Amino acid sequence: MTLVKELHDAIYFSPVLPQDLLQNLSDPAYLDVRFESHLDGLMVTLVFIDESEQVTAIYYFNRSQILQRVEMIEREHVSILYDRMEVIVELLKKSGDLSKLEEIKRLMAA
């Protein structure tokens, strides 16, 4: 995939949609799936059992239902599994042109 295509996809497409997370309800390891308003978007919290431990995954979507961030909480430790802005910054660094970052931030906030 070209760098331009990767950047386009990071800006305009979501690797997962909120409705995709509903499929987890059929998995007996999942204890809870909650959808809540968060800022101008949606927060989806998944609680499940992994290797006998309770784990919480939190998905943050903007108002266009594009995934912004995924956090996982295990044993009181928070890990960032995905951060859309970090992906975009890394792609811009690869391109050697960070000058478009502010423009992209405004585009994402619209």
C-alpha positions in Angstrom: 0.0 0.0 0.0 1.4 3.4 -0.8 2.0 6.0 1.8 -0.6 8.3 0.3 -3.2 5.5 0.5 -2.2 4.7 4.1 -2.6 8.3 5.1 -6.0 8.6 3.3 -7.3 5.5 5.1 -6.0 6.7 8.5 -7.9 10.0 8.0 -11.1 8.8 6.4 -11.7 5.2 7.4 -12.1 3.3 10.6 -10.5 -0.1 11.2 -13.5 -1.1 13.4 -17.0 0.4 13.7 -19.1 0.6 16.9 -21.6 -2.0 15.6 -18.8 -4.5 14.9 -18.2 -4.6 18.7 -21.7 -5.9 19.3 -20.6 -9.3 17.9 -18.7 -9.8 21.2 -22.0 -10.2 23.0 -22.2 -13.8 21.6 -18.8 -14.7 23.1 -19.2 -16.2 26.6 -15.9 -14.6 27.7 -17.5 -11.1 27.4 -19.2 -9.9 30.5 -20.3 -6.5 29.4 -20.5 -4.3 26.3 -21.6 -0.7 27.0 -22.2 2.2 24.6 -22.0 5.7 26.1 -21.8 9.3 24.7 -18.4 10.7 25.1 -17.5 14.3 24.1 -18.7 14.6 20.5 -18.6 10.9 19.9 -19.1 7.5 21.4 -17.2 5.3 23.9 -17.7 1.6 23.8 -16.5 -0.4 26.9 -15.9 -4.1 26.6 -15.3 -6.2 29.7 -14.1 -9.8 29.2 -12.1 -12.6 30.8 -8.7 -13.4 29.4 -6.6 -16.1 31.0 -8.8 -16.0 34.2 -8.3 -12.2 34.5 -10.9 -9.5 33.9 -9.8 -7.1 31.2 -11.5 -3.8 30.0 -11.1 -2.5 26.5 -12.3 1.0 25.8 -12.9 2.2 22.2 -13.3 5.9 21.5 -15.1 7.0 18.3 -15.7 10.5 16.9 -19.1 11.7 15.8 -18.5 10.2 12.3 -17.9 6.8 14.0 -14.3 6.7 13.1 -12.1 5.0 15.7 -9.8 7.4 17.5 -8.3 5.4 20.3 -8.3 2.0 22.0 -7.2 1.5 25.5 -6.9 -1.8 27.4 -6.8 -2.1 31.1 -5.3 -5.2 32.6 -4.3 -5.6 36.2 -4.6 -1.8 36.7 -2.2 -1.2 33.8 -3.5 0.9 30.9 -2.1 0.2 27.4 -2.8 2.2 24.3 -3.5 -0.3 21.5 -4.4 2.2 18.9 -4.2 6.0 18.6 -5.4 7.4 15.3 -3.5 10.7 15.7 -0.2 8.8 16.4 -0.8 6.7 13.2 -1.2 9.9 11.2 1.8 11.6 12.7 4.0 8.5 12.0 2.8 8.4 8.4 3.5 12.2 8.0 7.0 11.6 9.5 7.6 8.9 6.9 6.5 11.3 4.1 8.9 13.9 5.5 6.2 16.5 5.6 4.7 17.4 9.0 3.4 20.7 7.6 0.0 19.2 6.9 -0.6 18.1 10.5 -2.6 21.1 11.6 -4.7 21.0 8.5 -5.4 17.3 9.1 -6.3 18.0 12.8 -8.9 20.6 11.6 -10.2 18.2 9.0 -10.6 15.4 11.6 -12.4 17.8 14.1 -14.9 19.0 11.5 
